Structures are given as structure tokens and as C-alpha cells.
Amino acid sequence: MSTGDHGQAPSPTGDGHEVRQRPEETAERLLTWWQRALRWIAWLTFLGLAVWNSQSVSFGPREFLALFAAIGISVWCMAKPLGGPKVDLSGLAAHLLGAFVSRTNWALVIVGALLTIAGVGACGAIVYDLSTGRATVADVATDIGVFIEGWIIGLIVPTYDAELENTHAYALFILIVPGLLLLYFNLVPFFKRGSEFQIHPDGSVSVRRGDSSEPLMEYQYATVTADGTSIGFTPPPDGPPPVTLPQDRVFSREYGVRLKPKVSAEFFRRLTRKLG
């Protein structure tokens, strides 16, 4: 049987499962928990200062200091990770061993929420000003054009003062689009995260239900579908309860590395292949 990897194919057991082997360690290292916490604290501190002084048209010394500190800490964490060795779960050579659970990228969720709030605020300002007569459609269009023009020129010529604070910032309504997209793509895996599952050395799979784990009897299910977000085991009418396993943003509890959706799909395809 060809595995498409650089290691040897796992040997089958008597029940059709494949004996797993410990994933191979690489020369790369992972971040420790306190490095991750330090990075979160640095960026949240900068964000808090920026919001606290949002009435100012530019960053002050504290905001710049917090920004430089957050950037420096992030660069240091990437350049000098102090955690354990990183293992290779990019292919079937890793043999997928241990517990796997879905995780949410809360940093992108926060960014998406902030962008959405800014976009909704701008939309509310446009509706309010139009409904009260404080602005016309032409005024809104002009304000948007001035804001976009000044913002682009400011990016090209950093010394240019576009005086964006003198506009109503109606153009910020566009932020609702990337904000909602970030929320959608990062919260869908959260709501469809499924159950934690564990792959045992003999190739069998158990699924966590509450505080206990139950073996996954794949032969009891009629169909198995994977859509890149989750893997669903659908039973026949008189079968066991359905099972949903995560497939997007799945991480190994033991090794802290991400499992690619196509690798998990290939594993379960091999697991259920004997069912036809």
C-alpha cells in the first residue's frame, strides 16, 4: 500500500486498523505557553491604549511604545521559540497519533469584531445624517471620496497630512465586509468544531463525549462525509447517535501542531475504506 510519504507504511492489525508510530520530531521548535501569553498581553495592551486615546488624531508616545513593544515581542517569539521540538504532521509519515481538538483563532475573531463594529458605526452615521438632513447623498459620496483619496496619498507620502479627522469617515462602512468575512471564516469552525477525538497506537479511534471517551465503531455508520470543516458519521435509522469530528483548525494536544484537513480526511478515508 502506497502512503505517499517518506516513511514506511504502517503495518495492518488483525481488525483492519493500522499500527501507528510516534510522529517524527523536526529541527523546529514551538512557542511556550508563556510566550503566547506575552504576545497576547502586548497586543491587547496596544489595542487598549489605542482605543482609550481614540479621540486623538494620531498616536502618542505611549501608543507608539506599546506598538513597538508588541512588534518586538512578536518578532522575538517567532525567531526564538522556547518550547519543545515541533513534529511533522504534514503527511501520513506522522502516522497521526494522540488526541486532536479544534481551536479557534481568537486574534482574528477580535480583529473581525473590531472591523465589523467600525463598519456598522459608519453605516449608522450615514443613515442618521441622511435621515436627519445633516447630509445629502452627494455630501456622503464627496466625504467618502475625500477620505479614500487622502488615505491613499497618506500611504504613498507619509509626510502628507490628509486631515482625515475633518471628514465624517463615512468610507469606513466598507470595513463591515472584511470584518464579517473574518468572523465567518473563524467562527464557523467554532460552531462546527465537533468532538475531540484520539487516535490510538493500534489505529483505532475514540471520541470524547462529556468526561469520557467512547470507541468509534466506524462499521456502524452508513455514510461518512468530510467538507473541510467537519467530518460527519451518519448512522442508519436503527444505528448509534451521529458523530461529528472537527476537520478545520485541528491541533494535536500532545504536540501542539496543526493537522491539515486533507491529512485527516485521508486518514478517515483509509479507516473506512474496508466498508466500501
C-alpha positions as CSV (number, residue, x, y, z in Angstrom):
1,M,0.0,0.0,0.0
2,S,1.4,3.3,-1.0
3,T,1.2,6.1,1.6
4,G,2.6,9.0,-0.4
5,D,5.1,9.9,2.3
6,H,8.7,9.4,3.1
7,G,8.2,6.8,5.9
8,Q,7.3,3.2,5.8
9,A,3.6,2.2,5.6
10,P,2.1,1.3,8.9
11,S,1.5,-2.4,9.3
12,P,-2.1,-3.5,9.5
13,T,-3.5,-5.2,12.6
14,G,-5.9,-8.1,12.6
15,D,-9.0,-5.9,12.7
16,G,-8.0,-3.9,9.7
17,H,-6.5,-1.0,11.6
18,E,-3.0,0.3,11.0
19,V,-0.4,0.3,13.8
20,R,0.7,3.9,14.4
21,Q,4.1,5.2,15.2
22,R,5.2,8.3,17.1
23,P,5.5,11.4,14.9
24,E,9.0,12.4,13.9
25,E,10.4,15.4,15.6
26,T,11.9,18.2,13.4
27,A,14.6,20.8,14.0
28,E,11.9,23.5,14.5
29,R,10.6,24.4,18.0
30,L,7.3,25.5,19.2
31,L,6.3,28.6,21.3
32,T,5.8,28.0,25.0
33,W,2.5,28.9,26.7
34,W,4.1,32.0,28.4
35,Q,5.4,33.3,25.0
36,R,1.9,33.1,23.6
37,A,0.5,34.8,26.7
38,L,3.2,37.5,26.5
39,R,2.3,38.2,22.9
40,W,-1.4,38.4,23.7
41,I,-0.8,40.8,26.6
42,A,1.5,43.0,24.4
43,W,-1.0,43.4,21.5
44,L,-4.1,43.8,23.8
45,T,-2.2,46.5,25.7
46,F,-1.5,48.4,22.5
47,L,-5.1,47.9,21.4
48,G,-6.4,49.1,24.8
49,L,-4.2,52.3,24.7
50,A,-5.3,53.0,21.1
51,V,-9.0,52.7,22.0
52,W,-8.5,54.7,25.2
53,N,-6.9,57.6,23.3
54,S,-9.1,57.3,20.2
55,Q,-10.2,60.9,20.5
56,S,-6.7,61.9,19.4
57,V,-5.9,62.2,15.6
58,S,-2.5,60.5,16.0
59,F,-0.7,58.1,18.3
60,G,1.1,59.5,21.3
61,P,4.3,58.3,22.9
62,R,2.6,55.5,24.9
63,E,0.8,54.1,21.8
64,F,4.0,54.1,19.8
65,L,5.9,52.5,22.7
66,A,3.2,49.8,23.1
67,L,3.2,49.2,19.3
68,F,6.9,48.8,19.1
69,A,6.9,46.5,22.1
70,A,4.2,44.3,20.6
71,I,6.1,44.1,17.3
72,G,9.4,43.4,19.0
73,I,7.9,40.7,21.2
74,S,6.2,39.0,18.2
75,V,9.4,39.0,16.2
76,W,11.4,37.6,19.2
77,C,8.8,34.9,19.7
78,M,9.0,33.8,16.0
79,A,12.8,34.0,16.0
80,K,13.4,32.3,19.3
81,P,10.6,29.8,20.2
82,L,11.5,28.2,23.5
83,G,9.0,25.3,23.5
84,G,9.5,21.6,22.7
85,P,10.5,20.2,19.3
86,K,7.9,20.5,16.5
87,V,6.7,17.3,15.0
88,D,5.7,16.7,11.4
89,L,2.0,16.1,10.9
90,S,2.0,17.4,7.3
91,G,1.7,13.9,5.8
92,L,0.9,10.3,6.6
93,A,4.5,9.7,7.7
94,A,3.5,11.2,11.0
95,H,1.0,8.3,11.5
96,L,-1.4,10.6,13.3
97,L,-1.2,9.5,16.9
98,G,-2.7,11.1,20.0
99,A,-5.6,13.4,20.8
100,F,-6.8,16.1,18.3
101,V,-9.1,19.1,19.1
102,S,-10.4,22.1,17.2
103,R,-9.2,25.5,18.2
104,T,-10.4,29.0,17.3
105,N,-8.2,31.8,16.1
106,W,-9.4,34.3,18.6
107,A,-7.0,37.0,17.4
108,L,-8.7,37.1,14.0
109,V,-12.1,36.9,15.7
110,I,-11.2,40.1,17.7
111,V,-9.9,41.9,14.6
112,G,-13.1,40.8,12.7
113,A,-15.3,42.1,15.5
114,L,-13.5,45.5,15.6
115,L,-13.7,45.9,11.9
116,T,-17.4,45.0,11.9
117,I,-18.1,47.4,14.7
118,A,-16.3,50.2,12.9
119,G,-18.2,49.4,9.7
120,V,-21.6,49.3,11.5
121,G,-20.8,52.6,13.2
122,A,-20.0,54.2,9.8
123,C,-23.2,52.8,8.3
124,G,-25.2,54.1,11.3
125,A,-23.7,57.5,10.9
126,I,-24.6,57.6,7.2
127,V,-28.2,56.6,7.8
128,Y,-28.6,59.0,10.7
129,D,-27.1,62.0,8.8
130,L,-29.2,61.3,5.8
131,S,-32.4,60.8,7.7
132,T,-32.0,64.0,9.8
133,G,-30.9,66.1,6.8
134,R,-27.4,66.8,8.2
135,A,-26.0,65.4,4.9
136,T,-27.2,64.6,1.4
137,V,-26.3,61.7,-0.8
138,A,-23.9,64.0,-2.6
139,D,-22.3,65.0,0.7
140,V,-21.8,61.4,1.7
141,A,-20.2,60.5,-1.7
142,T,-17.9,63.5,-1.5
143,D,-16.8,62.7,2.0
144,I,-16.1,59.1,1.0
145,G,-14.0,60.2,-2.0
146,V,-12.0,62.7,0.1
147,F,-11.3,60.1,2.8
148,I,-10.2,57.5,0.3
149,E,-8.1,59.9,-1.7
150,G,-6.4,61.3,1.5
151,W,-5.8,57.8,2.9
152,I,-4.1,56.6,-0.3
153,I,-2.0,59.7,-0.6
154,G,-1.0,59.3,3.0
155,L,0.2,55.8,2.4
156,I,2.3,56.9,-0.6
157,V,3.6,60.1,1.0
158,P,3.8,59.5,4.8
159,T,4.6,63.2,5.5
160,Y,1.4,64.4,3.8
161,D,-1.3,65.4,6.2
162,A,-4.6,64.4,4.7
163,E,-6.6,65.9,7.6
164,L,-8.8,62.9,7.7
165,E,-10.1,64.0,11.1
166,N,-12.0,66.7,9.3
167,T,-14.1,64.2,7.4
168,H,-17.0,62.2,8.7
169,A,-15.2,58.9,7.9
170,Y,-18.3,57.6,6.0
171,A,-15.8,55.5,4.0
172,L,-15.3,53.2,7.0
173,F,-18.6,51.5,6.1
174,I,-16.5,49.2,3.8
175,L,-14.9,47.7,6.9
176,I,-18.0,45.7,7.6
177,V,-17.2,43.4,4.6
178,P,-13.7,42.2,5.7
179,G,-15.0,42.2,9.3
180,L,-17.9,39.8,8.6
181,L,-15.7,37.6,6.4
182,L,-13.1,37.3,9.3
183,L,-15.9,36.5,11.7
184,Y,-17.5,34.0,9.4
185,F,-14.4,32.0,8.5
186,N,-13.1,31.9,12.1
187,L,-16.4,31.2,13.9
188,V,-17.7,28.5,11.5
189,P,-15.1,26.1,12.8
190,F,-16.1,27.1,16.4
191,F,-19.7,26.2,15.9
192,K,-18.9,23.1,13.8
193,R,-15.9,22.0,15.9
194,G,-17.3,18.6,16.7
195,S,-15.9,16.3,19.3
196,E,-12.3,15.8,20.4
197,F,-11.0,12.5,19.0
198,Q,-8.0,10.4,19.8
199,I,-6.1,8.0,17.6
200,H,-4.6,5.1,19.5
201,P,-1.4,3.2,18.7
202,D,-3.4,0.3,17.2
203,G,-5.0,2.7,14.8
204,S,-8.4,2.7,16.5
205,V,-10.2,6.0,17.2
206,S,-12.1,7.1,20.3
207,V,-14.4,10.1,20.6
208,R,-14.8,12.2,23.7
209,R,-18.3,12.5,25.0
210,G,-18.5,14.7,28.1
211,D,-15.9,13.5,30.6
212,S,-15.4,10.1,29.0
213,S,-14.2,8.6,25.7
214,E,-16.1,6.1,23.6
215,P,-14.6,4.0,20.8
216,L,-15.6,5.0,17.3
217,M,-17.1,1.9,15.6
218,E,-16.9,3.0,12.0
219,Y,-18.6,0.0,10.7
220,Q,-21.8,1.0,12.4
221,Y,-22.3,4.1,10.2
222,A,-23.8,4.2,6.8
223,T,-22.0,7.2,5.4
224,V,-19.0,9.4,6.2
225,T,-18.7,12.9,4.7
226,A,-15.9,15.5,5.0
227,D,-16.5,19.1,3.9
228,G,-13.2,20.7,5.1
229,T,-14.8,22.0,8.3
230,S,-16.1,18.8,9.9
231,I,-16.3,15.0,9.3
232,G,-19.7,13.5,9.9
233,F,-20.5,9.9,10.6
234,T,-24.2,9.3,9.7
235,P,-25.8,6.1,11.1
236,P,-28.6,4.1,9.6
237,P,-32.1,4.6,11.1
238,D,-31.5,2.0,13.8
239,G,-27.9,2.8,14.4
240,P,-26.0,4.7,17.1
241,P,-26.0,8.5,17.5
242,P,-24.3,10.5,14.8
243,V,-20.7,11.6,15.3
244,T,-19.2,14.9,14.2
245,L,-15.4,15.4,14.3
246,P,-13.5,18.6,13.6
247,Q,-11.5,19.0,10.4
248,D,-10.7,22.7,10.2
249,R,-8.1,24.2,12.5
250,V,-7.5,20.9,14.3
251,F,-4.5,20.7,16.6
252,S,-2.7,17.9,18.4
253,R,-3.0,18.2,22.1
254,E,0.3,16.4,22.7
255,Y,2.4,18.2,20.1
256,G,0.6,21.5,19.6
257,V,0.9,21.4,15.8
258,R,-1.9,21.8,13.3
259,L,-3.4,18.9,11.4
260,K,-4.2,19.7,7.8
261,P,-7.8,18.9,6.7
262,K,-6.6,16.8,3.7
263,V,-4.5,14.6,6.0
264,S,-7.3,14.0,8.4
265,A,-9.6,13.2,5.5
266,E,-7.1,10.7,4.1
267,F,-6.8,9.0,7.5
268,F,-10.5,8.5,7.9
269,R,-10.8,7.5,4.2
270,R,-8.3,4.7,4.9
271,L,-10.1,3.8,8.1
272,T,-13.4,3.4,6.4
273,R,-12.2,2.1,3.1
274,K,-12.8,-1.5,4.0
275,L,-16.5,-0.7,4.2
276,G,-16.6,0.1,0.5
